Amino acid sequence: MNCRRAFLTFIASLLFFSCGQKESRLVLMTNNVEFVSCAELFNASQDKVRLLVHYQDELIKSFGSAKGSDKTDLLAGSFLQQGMEKKCFASLDSLFKKNGPLDANSFYPALLQSCQLNKKQYLVPVSFNLPALVFYSQNYEILKDYPMLSFDDIKSLSQKFNAQTKDGSYTSMGFGPLWSQEFLYLIFKDSGVYFNAREDSIVYTENAFSKSVDFTREWIESVNGSAKNEQDFAFKYLYMPFYSQVQSGRCLFSYANSRQIFSLPKDQIHELDFRWICNNNKIQIEDDFVSIGILSNSKNKAAAKKFIAWLMSEYTQKQILDRKAAMNLSTDSFGIAGGFSALQNITERLFPLYYRALLSNTPLSDRLCAPQNFVSDWAKIKSMAVEPFILDSARDSKSNFKTLAERYQNYLDSEAK
C-alpha cells in the first residue's frame, strides 16, 4: 500500500507542478487508483482546471464531519454513502436539472437512487461489479439453456456433475458453497440478511441469518454429502486460481466477480465462460461500487461539477475505454474505474465491443439490485469478521466458535494498534 501511495503522490505532484498560475486547481481524494488515469485525461482535455489526486484508504473516516479538509474538493471511491448522513457532501441536484449536463435516465436506476438522501442527489455512481460463476468453455453444452444462474440451478447442475469412487471419495464436484466466502456472503445477502456496523458495535438480522444457515447447510448435505467432503475436495484439488480450477475439469463452477474475470489476460478469458448469479430475478451489485461527490466545504464547486459532468459523459468514457485498449491496459484494470459503467449505454452498447464475452452476457438494468449503505471500512469488516462468521456458521464449526460481536471487537482492537 505504501508503494501505491508513493506512486499516486508522484503522479499527483507532476500534475500539480505542471499547472499554470492562471489555472484553477481541484483536489480529488480517492481509494481507487484508476482516477489517476482519469485526471491525466481531464487535464489534457482543457487548460482551465488542473486536477490533483491523493490516495486515502477509507475516505469517509478522513472526513468525519462536514468540515473535512479545506484542501480537498472531491471524494471518489467505494463506501461513500455514510458521508451523505454526515453531511459531508454538497447537493448535486443541479447536474440533473432540466438544462443540466447529466440525464438521470442514462444511469442504472438502482445505483442512482442509492446515492440519494431524502430525494436529493449527493453522489453520482461511477462504476460497479457483479457476482458470477465461471466455467470452462468446453462445458458450454451443460449451460447453454441457462442465461443466468439461480441458487436452485447451481445446486441441480452441480449435483449432476459430481462423481465419486466406490469408497465414496469425490473425483469431481460441481460446486461447493464453502469454497468461497464471497459466495457464502452473497447467499446470506440475497436472502435478506442485513448487517450494520457502527463505531463500537455490529448487528445483523438474526432470524434471516438463521434461515440462511439452514438453507446453506441443507445445500451442502444434499448436494455434496457434508461440509467435510467440500473442504477435503477443495484442499485436494482447488489449490489454484479460480480460472485454473474449472480448466482442470475437477469442478464445474468457480466463483468470481466481473472485475476479476475481465482483468484476466485474453488467452485465459478465451477458455472461460460465465453466468451472472441471479436469485429472485435480481443480480446483487457488489458492495464496493464506486461513486463521486463534492465536499460541502469545497471552494471550487463549479469546477468540481464540471469534472463530474466530464467524467460521466459518454464521449469521455469511450475515450477511457479506447485508451485502455490502445495501451493494452485491460489486464491491469477493468472498464471504467474498475467496473461496469453506471451509464447504461456505455455498459450495454460499448462494453461488448471491448470485452467480447459480454456480447451475450450484458447485465440488464431491471435485474440489478444495489447494496445497502455501509460504513467506510466495510471491506475490512466484511473480510475479517462477517465472512469468517458466516463460514463457521455454515459449516457448523463448534470448536472455538466466536460470535460476530467478538470478531468485530477483534477487528476494532487490530485497527487500534
Protein Blocks (a to p, Z undefined) as FASTA:
>chain_A
ZZmmmmmmmmmmmmmmmpcfkbccdddddfbfklmmmmmmmmmmpckbccdddddfblml
mmmbfnlpakbfbdcdehkllmmmnomaccfklmmmmklmbdfklpcfklmmmmggehia
fbdcfbdcdddddddfklmmmmmmmmbacfklmmmmmmmmpccdfkopafbdfbafklpm
klmmmmmmmnopacdddfkbccddfklmmmmmmmmmmmmmmmnopaklmmmmmmmmmmcc
fklmmmnomambdcddfklmmmpcfklmmmpccddddeehiacddfkbccddddfkbcbl
mmmmmmmmmmmpfklmmmmmmmmmmnopmmmpgcjehiacfbfklmmmmmmmmmmmlmmm
cccfklpccdddddfklmmmmmmmmmmmmmmmmnopaghpacfklmmmmmmmmmmZZ
